[in-house]
Amino acid sequence: MAGAAMGACREDKVDLRGDWGSASFTVELADDNAERAQGLMNRESMARSAGMLFAYPAPRPVRFWMRNTLIPLDMIFLDDTGTVQKVHHEAQPLDETLIYGGDAIQYVLEINGGLARQLGISEGTELRHPAIGAAAWPCAAD
């Protein structure tokens, strides 16, 4: 995770960087309606270095909730360049309150609750992954 060696872009990994440092997470990609609807529901745990990346075909308004989600999560909302626009810290398990991410969000990274704050992930942080076409931090860059 934090300080982990950054390797080549892979479908099962995201890298993040900012003035706080860098981190990598092993991710599941949710890039169709069924996968996005299921998300991380009904899971009793998730490895500290794991997460889920939700990818939409184009920027759009997004709202998430924690229905049937059993673990606290940080939700990191990103624009079409993979730049963090908002972080919702420690969404509570089973809470059906809608969490608004923004009007022009194309990617959402969910990680274990509390990690974004612990690592320093905030607005302006850049994420790279092969799904991000117009990335601020492209996969080819080091």
C-alpha positions as CSV (number, residue, x, y, z in Angstrom):
1,M,0.0,0.0,0.0
2,A,1.6,3.3,1.0
3,G,5.1,3.4,-0.3
4,A,4.6,0.3,-2.3
5,A,6.6,0.0,-5.5
6,M,4.6,1.4,-8.5
7,G,4.6,-1.1,-11.4
8,A,3.0,-1.2,-14.8
9,C,-0.7,-0.5,-15.0
10,R,-2.9,-3.6,-14.6
11,E,-6.7,-4.1,-14.6
12,D,-6.5,-5.4,-11.0
13,K,-4.5,-2.5,-9.5
14,V,-4.8,1.3,-9.0
15,D,-2.0,3.6,-8.1
16,L,-2.6,7.0,-6.3
17,R,-0.2,9.9,-5.9
18,G,-0.4,13.3,-4.3
19,D,1.6,15.7,-2.2
20,W,1.0,13.2,0.7
21,G,3.0,10.4,-1.1
22,S,1.7,7.4,-3.0
23,A,-0.3,4.2,-2.5
24,S,-1.4,1.2,-4.5
25,F,-4.5,-1.0,-4.1
26,T,-5.5,-4.3,-5.6
27,V,-9.0,-3.7,-7.0
28,E,-11.9,-5.4,-8.6
29,L,-13.2,-3.5,-11.5
30,A,-17.0,-2.8,-11.6
31,D,-17.6,-1.5,-15.2
32,D,-21.0,-2.7,-16.1
33,N,-24.5,-2.0,-14.6
34,A,-24.7,-5.4,-12.8
35,E,-21.2,-5.1,-11.2
36,R,-21.8,-1.5,-10.2
37,A,-25.2,-2.4,-8.6
38,Q,-23.6,-5.3,-6.6
39,G,-20.5,-3.4,-5.5
40,L,-19.1,-4.6,-2.2
41,M,-22.5,-5.7,-0.8
42,N,-22.6,-8.7,1.6
43,R,-18.9,-8.9,2.2
44,E,-17.8,-9.3,5.8
45,S,-14.3,-8.1,5.3
46,M,-11.8,-6.7,2.8
47,A,-8.0,-6.8,2.8
48,R,-6.4,-3.5,3.9
49,S,-4.7,-3.3,0.5
50,A,-7.9,-4.0,-1.6
51,G,-10.7,-2.0,-3.0
52,M,-13.2,-1.7,-5.8
53,L,-13.0,0.7,-8.7
54,F,-16.4,1.7,-10.3
55,A,-16.0,2.9,-13.9
56,Y,-18.8,4.6,-15.8
57,P,-18.7,5.1,-19.6
58,A,-18.8,8.9,-19.2
59,P,-18.9,11.6,-16.5
60,R,-22.2,11.8,-14.7
61,P,-23.9,12.6,-11.4
62,V,-23.3,9.8,-8.9
63,R,-24.9,8.8,-5.6
64,F,-23.9,5.8,-3.6
65,W,-25.4,4.1,-0.5
66,M,-24.4,1.4,1.9
67,R,-27.4,-1.0,1.5
68,N,-26.3,-4.5,2.3
69,T,-22.7,-3.3,2.7
70,L,-21.3,-4.8,5.9
71,I,-17.9,-2.9,6.2
72,P,-17.2,0.8,6.6
73,L,-15.9,2.3,3.4
74,D,-14.1,5.5,2.2
75,M,-15.6,6.5,-1.2
76,I,-13.2,8.4,-3.4
77,F,-14.9,10.2,-6.3
78,L,-12.9,11.0,-9.4
79,D,-13.4,12.9,-12.7
80,D,-12.7,11.7,-16.2
81,T,-9.0,12.3,-15.7
82,G,-8.7,10.2,-12.6
83,T,-8.4,13.3,-10.3
84,V,-10.0,13.1,-6.9
85,Q,-12.9,15.6,-6.7
86,K,-14.4,14.5,-3.3
87,V,-13.7,11.9,-0.5
88,H,-16.5,10.6,1.6
89,H,-14.9,9.3,4.8
90,E,-16.1,6.2,6.6
91,A,-19.5,5.5,5.1
92,Q,-21.4,3.4,7.7
93,P,-22.5,-0.2,7.1
94,L,-26.1,-0.7,6.1
95,D,-26.9,3.0,6.0
96,E,-29.3,3.8,3.1
97,T,-28.6,7.6,3.2
98,L,-27.5,8.7,-0.3
99,I,-23.9,9.9,-0.6
100,Y,-23.6,12.4,-3.3
101,G,-20.3,12.3,-5.2
102,G,-20.6,15.1,-7.7
103,D,-22.1,16.0,-11.0
104,A,-19.2,15.0,-13.3
105,I,-17.8,11.8,-11.8
106,Q,-16.6,8.9,-13.9
107,Y,-14.8,6.8,-11.4
108,V,-15.3,5.9,-7.8
109,L,-12.7,4.0,-5.7
110,E,-14.0,2.3,-2.5
111,I,-11.4,1.3,0.1
112,N,-11.6,0.4,3.8
113,G,-13.0,3.1,6.0
114,G,-10.4,5.4,7.5
115,L,-7.6,4.7,5.0
116,A,-8.1,7.8,2.9
117,R,-7.7,10.0,5.9
118,Q,-4.8,7.9,7.3
119,L,-2.9,8.1,3.9
120,G,-3.8,11.7,3.1
121,I,-5.9,11.0,0.0
122,S,-7.8,14.2,-0.8
123,E,-9.0,16.5,-3.6
124,G,-6.4,16.7,-6.3
125,T,-4.9,13.3,-5.7
126,E,-4.4,11.5,-9.1
127,L,-5.3,7.8,-9.7
128,R,-4.0,5.7,-12.6
129,H,-5.6,2.6,-14.1
130,P,-6.0,1.3,-17.6
131,A,-9.7,2.2,-17.7
132,I,-8.9,5.9,-17.5
133,G,-8.5,7.1,-21.1
134,A,-7.7,10.8,-20.6
135,A,-5.7,10.4,-17.4
136,A,-3.9,13.2,-15.7
137,W,-1.4,10.5,-14.7
138,P,-1.4,8.1,-17.7
139,C,-0.3,4.5,-17.4
140,A,2.7,5.1,-19.7
141,A,4.1,7.7,-17.3
142,D,6.3,6.9,-14.3
